[in-house]
Amino acid sequence: MKITKIAFCLGVFSLITSCSHVTVTKTGFGIFPPTQPTRIEIRATLPDRKFDEIGMVSVDAFGDPSQAYNLIREKAAAVGAD
């Protein structure tokens, strides 16, 4: 019974807390200075303006999507994305 309560509590805790893992894979050449995370655009389509692809971002997220978006912005900004 005690093990069941502990497992239940751990399950509830994991549902309440969100888990996100972001991976950045560089696909372009060069090193770019970091940018501000607030400048990062998260888009579902390609932009109309000219751009250089510097990498791909993938995320495994569970929980609040806004936390995952913020983590994406931080990781992308660190490699110079905008």
Secondary structure, 3 states (H helix, E strand, C coil): CHHHHHHHHHHHHHHHCCEEEEEEEECCCCCCCCCCHHHCCCCCCCCCCCCCCCEEEEEEEECCHHHHHHHHHHHHHHCCCC
